[in-house]
Amino acid sequence: MYVHVYPNPPPGTRYARLQEFLVHAGEPPYRLRQLLRGVHDRGVGEFAELTELPVRLRRLLAAEFGPTLTTLSPVASQHGPQVEKVLFESRQGARIETVLAKYRAHWTSLCVSTQVGCGLGCTFCASGAVGLVRNLDADEICDQVLHFAPVDSIAFMGMGEALANPHTFPALELLTGGDFHAIGPRRLTVSTVGFAPGMRRLVAEHPQVNLTLSVHSPYDEERAELIPLQNRFSLAECLGILDDHVVASRRKVYLAYLLIDGINDSAAHARALAALVRESRRPGLFHVSVIPYNDAAGVSERFRRPPPAVVADFLATLRSRGIRASRRQQFGGDLDAACGQLHARYLSGQSGETATRAPGRRTSLDITEG
């Protein structure tokens, strides 16, 4: 005999609350699946439009949860030849940005934010003007995806340190869950500047999700100047986590390297980075993604983009030592949407939530070429 069962949404999420309400209302188990079909197959954003459900139930849901299903409202957008950037506002008035990249092969990649601002203090980051306000919850992370759906891949590389936000993990459950977004985990990439506890949790709970570690310097002291989190979780510790992961999973991992003129772009840097990779047990599963720095407002003028020849030499040095490396494909600079430029502009009275710290971190799209 076939038994109807409810989907199993992560606790604390919108769908968990809806499930609890439907159970207490005595509704049959298939009601939640009907609701999910309306949201994910038809893109419905209001209870009144969920024609899969009886009118009576739609009214009950709207009375209990409000008229809308979504937690974010688009308030502005910018468009380029291959990029669309949308500014969203939360129900509390916080603002975040999400970027959709469109590639010539008809592939789309969505860069989502996980925090309102960021408090890690990376010195090269345009988001530093925002500071850490709060974590986004799982619904707010996933609603960025719903707005643009369908997309081919998703990168957790927008505003915020994804692995410092515990809500990233239920968001991953929703995105990969067959009853919800049903996106293959290998189409998801999570980027971190080295939040080691979150890295360990990610590789344990979601080993098929792609993981990118921002390195930016092979030297501890210099890296700490760029990424202060180095003083809590060292590069050696983070590389050790990646090494264990590639041995256990045989999955490729990525090292992001932001190339800054006169700071970390020398041949010695490239040789030292190559040596670090070659110390791993499976160096062939490490891929270095080189990102030429983008000029960004609010960041020290000492951070500049290196000449193309320097970028080419850096890549050549890595490759000559057997390291898999490529230059990250970048576009959207004219929209402040390229690597290192994505940030919401918090001005007095613009948001109902205010920043408590100034420093932030970079954001980027993890797409490589070459």
KAURTA-V905294 format. One record per pair of residues at least 4 apart in sequence whose ideal C-beta (glycine too) atoms are under 8 Angstrom apart, sorted by sequence separation. I is the first residue (numbers start at 1). J is the second residue. D is the distance in whole Angstrom. If there is no record, write none. Layout:
I;J;D  I;J;D
This chain:
9;13;5  12;16;6  13;17;7  14;18;6  15;19;6  16;20;7  17;21;6  18;22;6  19;23;6  20;24;6  21;25;6  23;27;7  27;31;4  29;33;8  30;34;6  31;35;7  32;36;6  33;37;6  34;38;7  35;39;6  36;40;6  37;41;5  38;42;5  39;43;7  45;49;7  46;50;8  53;57;5  54;58;7  55;59;6  56;60;7  57;61;6  58;62;6  59;63;6  60;64;6  61;65;6  62;66;7  65;69;8  79;83;7  80;84;7  89;93;6  90;94;4  103;107;4  118;122;8  136;140;4  137;141;7  138;142;6  139;143;6  140;144;7  141;145;8  142;146;6  143;147;7  144;148;7  145;149;6  160;164;8  161;165;7  167;171;6  168;172;6  169;173;7  170;174;6  171;175;6  172;176;6  173;177;6  177;181;7  178;182;5  183;187;6  184;188;8  195;199;7  196;200;7  197;201;7  198;202;6  199;203;7  200;204;6  201;205;6  202;206;6  203;207;6  219;223;6  220;224;6  221;225;7  222;226;7  223;227;6  224;228;6  226;230;8  229;233;6  230;234;6  233;237;5  234;238;7  235;239;6  236;240;6  237;241;7  238;242;7  239;243;6  240;244;7  241;245;6  242;246;6  243;247;7  244;248;6  245;249;6  246;250;7  260;264;5  261;265;6  265;269;6  266;270;7  267;271;6  268;272;6  269;273;6  270;274;6  271;275;6  272;276;7  273;277;7  274;278;6  275;279;7  279;283;8  282;286;8  295;299;8  299;303;5  306;310;4  307;311;7  308;312;6  309;313;6  310;314;6  311;315;7  312;316;6  313;317;6  314;318;7  315;319;6  316;320;6  317;321;7  319;323;6  332;336;8  333;337;7  337;341;6  338;342;8  346;350;6  9;14;8  11;16;5  22;27;4  37;42;7  39;44;6  44;49;5  53;58;5  62;67;5  79;84;5  89;94;7  90;95;8  102;107;8  103;108;7  123;128;8  136;141;5  157;162;8  160;165;6  163;168;6  175;180;7  176;181;7  177;182;7  183;188;7  194;199;8  217;222;4  218;223;8  230;235;6  233;238;6  246;251;6  259;264;7  260;265;6  264;269;5  278;283;5  280;285;8  306;311;6  318;323;4  319;324;8  332;337;3  333;338;4  336;341;4  337;342;6  345;350;7  346;351;6  9;15;4  10;16;7  38;44;4  39;45;8  44;50;5  47;53;8  78;84;7  79;85;8  89;95;5  90;96;8  102;108;5  103;109;7  122;128;8  145;151;7  156;162;4  162;168;5  174;180;5  175;181;5  176;182;8  192;198;6  217;223;4  224;230;4  245;251;7  246;252;7  258;264;8  259;265;5  277;283;5  280;286;6  319;325;6  332;338;5  336;342;7  9;16;5  77;84;7  78;85;5  88;95;7  101;108;7  118;125;7  121;128;8  174;181;6  176;183;6  192;199;6  202;209;7  216;223;6  223;230;5  224;231;5  246;253;6  257;264;8  296;303;8  318;325;4  331;338;7  336;343;7  7;15;7  50;58;6  53;61;8  77;85;7  87;95;6  88;96;5  100;108;6  101;109;5  175;183;5  176;184;7  203;211;7  215;223;7  245;253;6  295;303;8  306;314;8  330;338;5  333;341;7  346;354;7  22;31;5  77;86;5  87;96;8  88;97;7  100;109;8  101;110;8  118;127;6  145;154;6  176;185;5  202;211;6  217;226;6  277;286;5  295;304;7  330;339;6  332;341;8  346;355;6  9;19;6  22;32;6  48;58;6  76;86;7  77;87;7  87;97;5  88;98;7  100;110;5  101;111;7  117;127;7  216;226;5  220;230;6  293;303;6  295;305;6  315;325;5  38;49;7  39;50;8  47;58;5  50;61;8  76;87;4  86;97;7  99;110;7  100;111;8  216;227;6  242;253;5  277;288;7  293;304;7  294;305;7  315;326;7  328;339;7  7;19;7  38;50;4  47;59;8  74;86;5  75;87;5  85;97;6  86;98;5  98;110;7  99;111;4  118;130;7  119;131;6  156;168;7  176;188;7  190;202;6  199;211;7  223;235;6  293;305;5  315;327;6  6;19;6  19;32;5  38;51;7  74;87;7  75;88;7  85;98;7  86;99;8  98;111;7  117;130;4  118;131;8  119;132;3  172;185;8  175;188;6  214;227;7  292;305;5  293;306;7  18;32;6  38;52;5  47;61;5  48;62;6  74;88;6  75;89;5  85;99;5  86;100;8  98;112;6  116;130;7  117;131;5  118;132;6  199;213;8  220;234;7  292;306;6  35;50;6  37;52;6  38;53;8  47;62;4  73;88;7  84;99;7  85;100;8  98;113;6  117;132;5  220;235;6  273;288;7  6;22;8  34;50;8  46;62;8  72;88;4  73;89;5  83;99;6  84;100;4  97;113;6  116;132;8  117;133;5  172;188;7  220;236;8  257;273;7  311;327;6  6;23;7  15;32;7  18;35;7  35;52;7  72;89;7  83;100;7  96;113;4  115;132;7  116;133;4  218;235;8  343;360;7  34;52;4  35;53;6  47;65;7  72;90;6  83;101;6  84;102;7  115;133;8  116;134;5  172;190;8  188;206;8  255;273;8  34;53;6  48;67;7  71;90;6  82;101;6  83;102;7  115;134;7  116;135;8  190;209;6  192;211;7  194;213;6  292;311;5  47;67;6  71;91;6  75;95;7  82;102;5  96;116;6  115;135;5  116;136;7  189;209;7  190;210;7  192;212;7  193;213;8  194;214;7  215;235;7  343;363;8  15;36;7  46;67;6  47;68;8  82;103;7  95;116;8  114;135;7  115;136;6  154;175;7  185;206;6  188;209;5  189;210;4  190;211;6  191;212;4  192;213;6  193;214;5  290;311;7  342;363;4  31;53;7  46;68;5  47;69;7  82;104;8  94;116;4  114;136;6  168;190;7  186;208;5  188;210;7  189;211;7  190;212;7  191;213;8  192;214;7  255;277;7  340;362;4  341;363;8  342;364;8  6;29;5  45;68;6  46;69;7  113;136;7  185;208;4  186;209;8  189;212;6  191;214;7  339;362;6  340;363;7  4;28;7  5;29;6  45;69;6  72;96;8  136;160;7  184;208;8  185;209;5  186;210;7  290;314;6  339;363;7  340;364;7  4;29;4  7;32;6  44;69;7  45;70;5  135;160;8  213;238;6  290;315;6  339;364;4  4;30;6  6;32;6  7;33;7  31;57;7  90;116;8  141;167;7  213;239;7  338;364;8  339;365;7  114;141;6  141;168;7  163;190;7  338;365;8  113;141;8  162;190;5  290;318;8  7;36;7  112;141;6  130;159;7  136;165;7  138;167;5  142;171;6  154;183;7  162;191;7  163;192;5  213;242;6  27;57;7  39;69;6  135;165;4  137;167;5  138;168;8  141;171;4  145;175;7  162;192;6  168;198;8  176;206;7  288;318;6  113;144;7  135;166;7  136;167;6  161;192;7  164;195;5  211;242;7  255;286;6  257;288;6  259;290;6  25;57;8  112;144;5  127;159;6  135;167;6  138;170;4  142;174;5  149;181;8  156;188;7  157;189;7  161;193;6  163;195;4  169;201;7  226;258;8  250;282;8  253;285;6  254;286;8  255;287;7  257;289;7  259;291;6  261;293;7  112;145;7  138;171;4  142;175;6  154;187;7  155;188;8  156;189;7  169;202;8  172;205;8  176;209;8  194;227;7  252;285;5  253;286;6  254;287;5  255;288;5  256;289;5  257;290;5  258;291;5  259;292;5  260;293;5  332;365;8  110;144;7  153;187;4  154;188;5  155;189;5  156;190;4  157;191;4  161;195;6  163;197;8  164;198;6  172;206;5  193;227;5  195;229;7  211;245;7  246;280;7  247;281;5  251;285;7  252;286;8  253;287;7  254;288;8  255;289;7  257;291;7  259;293;6  25;60;7  110;145;6  138;173;8  152;187;7  153;188;7  154;189;7  156;191;6  163;198;3  194;229;5  246;281;8  247;282;6  250;285;7  252;287;6  254;289;6  256;291;6  258;293;6  288;323;6  290;325;6  292;327;7  330;365;8  138;174;6  145;181;6  153;189;7  155;191;7  162;198;8  163;199;6  169;205;6  193;229;6  194;230;7  246;282;5  288;324;7  289;325;8  290;326;7  291;327;8  294;330;7  328;364;7  329;365;8  169;206;8  172;209;7  196;233;4  239;276;6  243;280;5  286;323;7  287;324;5  288;325;4  289;326;6  290;327;5  291;328;5  328;365;8  110;148;5  142;180;8  145;183;8  163;201;8  195;233;7  203;241;7  207;245;7  226;264;8  242;280;7  243;281;6  286;324;7  287;325;7  288;326;8  289;327;8  290;328;7  292;330;7  328;366;7  329;367;5  94;133;6  142;181;7  163;202;6  194;233;5  199;238;6  243;282;8  246;285;4  263;302;7  283;322;7  287;326;7  289;328;5  291;330;7  294;333;6  297;336;8  328;367;6  329;368;7  21;61;7  94;134;7  96;136;7  108;148;8  213;253;7  215;255;5  216;256;8  239;279;8  246;286;7  263;303;7  283;323;7  284;324;7  296;336;8  328;368;5  329;369;4  110;151;5  118;159;6  120;161;5  194;235;7  196;237;5  200;241;6  203;244;8  207;248;7  208;249;8  210;251;8  212;253;7  213;254;7  215;256;7  216;257;6  222;263;8  235;276;8  239;280;7  265;306;5  299;340;8  327;368;7  328;369;7  109;151;7  112;154;6  114;156;6  117;159;7  118;160;5  196;238;6  199;241;5  203;245;4  207;249;5  210;252;8  211;253;5  212;254;4  213;255;6  214;256;5  215;257;5  216;258;5  222;264;7  261;303;8  262;304;7  326;368;4  327;369;6  18;61;7  21;64;6  108;151;5  109;152;7  110;153;7  112;155;7  116;159;7  117;160;7  118;161;6  194;237;8  199;242;8  208;251;7  210;253;8  211;254;7  212;255;7  213;256;7  260;303;5  261;304;4  270;313;8  274;317;7  278;321;7  326;369;6  327;370;5  21;65;8  96;140;8  108;152;5  109;153;5  110;154;5  111;155;5  112;156;6  114;158;7  115;159;6  116;160;7  120;164;7  194;238;4  207;251;7  210;254;7  212;256;5  214;258;7  216;260;8  242;286;7  260;304;7  261;305;6  262;306;8  270;314;5  274;318;5  278;322;7  294;338;5  296;340;5  326;370;4  107;152;5  108;153;7  109;154;7  110;155;7  112;157;8  113;158;3  114;159;7  115;160;3  196;241;6  203;248;8  261;306;4  265;310;5  269;314;8  273;318;7  278;323;8  294;339;6  296;341;5  90;136;8  98;144;4  107;153;7  109;155;6  111;157;5  112;158;5  113;159;4  114;160;4  115;161;7  203;249;7  260;306;7  261;307;7  265;311;8  267;313;7  271;317;6  275;321;8  277;323;5  294;340;5  18;65;7  111;158;5  113;160;6  114;161;7  217;264;5  259;306;5  267;314;8  270;317;4  274;321;4  293;340;7  294;341;5  17;65;8  96;144;8  100;148;5  114;162;4  216;264;6  270;318;5  274;322;8  291;339;5  98;147;7  115;164;8  261;310;7  265;314;6  274;323;5  291;340;8  90;140;6  98;148;7  115;165;6  219;269;8  267;317;5  271;321;7  273;323;8  100;151;7  114;165;5  218;269;6  259;310;7  217;269;7  259;311;6  114;167;8  219;272;7  114;168;6  218;272;4  14;69;7  88;143;8  157;212;8  218;273;4  259;314;6  315;370;7  88;144;7  14;71;7  114;171;8  218;275;8  215;273;7  218;276;5  88;147;8  99;158;7  98;158;6  86;147;7  97;158;7  86;148;8  96;158;7  97;159;7  96;159;6  84;148;8  189;254;8  191;256;7  71;137;7  71;139;5  72;140;6  71;140;5  72;143;5  122;193;6  71;143;5  72;144;7  256;328;8  70;143;5  74;147;7  120;193;6  215;288;8  291;364;7  72;147;7  70;146;7  70;147;8  212;289;7  289;366;7  289;368;5  258;339;7  287;368;7  258;340;7  124;216;8  45;146;8  123;225;7  124;226;6  43;146;7  123;226;6  122;226;6  258;362;7  122;227;5  123;228;8  40;146;8  43;149;7  122;228;7  39;146;7  120;227;7  121;228;5  120;228;7  121;229;8  256;364;7  40;149;7  120;229;5  256;366;7  254;366;7  13;137;8  12;137;8  13;138;5  14;139;5  12;138;7  13;139;6  10;138;6  228;359;8  124;258;7  227;361;8  124;260;7  40;180;7  40;181;7  40;182;8  36;179;6  36;180;7  33;179;7  214;362;7  212;366;5  210;366;8  13;170;6  12;170;7  11;170;8  15;174;7  10;170;4  13;174;7  10;173;5  10;174;7  9;174;7  15;180;7  9;177;8  129;297;8  193;361;6  8;177;8  124;293;7  129;298;5  7;177;8  9;179;8  126;296;4  128;298;6  8;179;8  9;180;7  125;296;8  126;297;6  128;299;7  7;179;4  124;296;8  126;298;6  7;180;7  126;299;6  191;364;7  125;299;7  124;299;6  191;366;6  123;299;8  124;300;8  123;300;7  189;366;5  124;303;5  123;303;8  159;342;6  158;342;6  159;343;7  159;344;7  161;361;6  159;360;8  160;361;8  159;363;6  158;363;5  157;363;6  157;364;5  157;365;6  155;364;8  157;366;6  126;336;7  155;365;6  155;366;5  155;367;8  130;343;6  126;340;6  129;343;6  130;344;6  125;340;7  126;341;5  127;342;7  124;340;7  126;342;7  127;343;4  129;345;7  130;346;5  126;343;5  129;346;7  134;353;7  133;353;5  133;354;7  133;355;5  132;355;7  133;356;7  131;355;3  132;356;6  130;355;6  131;356;6  132;357;5  131;357;4  117;344;8  131;358;5  116;344;8  131;359;7  132;360;8  117;346;8  129;358;7  131;360;7  101;331;7  128;358;6  130;360;6  101;332;7  111;342;7  128;359;5  129;360;7  128;360;4  99;332;6  127;360;3  125;359;7  126;360;8  127;361;6  125;360;5  127;362;7  99;335;8  121;357;8  123;359;8  125;361;5  126;362;7  127;363;6  116;353;6  119;356;8  122;359;7  125;362;5  99;337;5  117;355;5  119;357;5  121;359;3  122;360;7  124;362;6  125;363;8  120;359;7  121;360;7  122;361;4  97;337;8  117;357;8  119;359;6  120;360;7  121;361;8  122;362;6  118;359;8  119;360;7  120;361;5  118;360;4  99;342;6  117;360;6  118;361;5  97;342;6  97;343;7  85;332;7  97;344;6  83;331;6  96;344;6  82;331;5  83;332;4  95;344;4  81;331;8  82;332;8  85;335;5  113;363;7  80;331;7  85;336;8  95;346;7  80;332;6  83;335;6  85;337;5  111;363;7  111;364;7  80;334;6  83;337;5  111;365;5  80;335;5  95;350;7  79;335;8  95;351;6  109;365;6  78;335;5  80;337;8  85;342;8  87;344;7  94;351;6  93;351;5  94;352;7  109;367;6  78;337;8  93;352;3  94;353;4  92;352;5  93;353;6  92;353;6  90;353;8  101;365;5  103;367;8  99;365;7  101;367;7
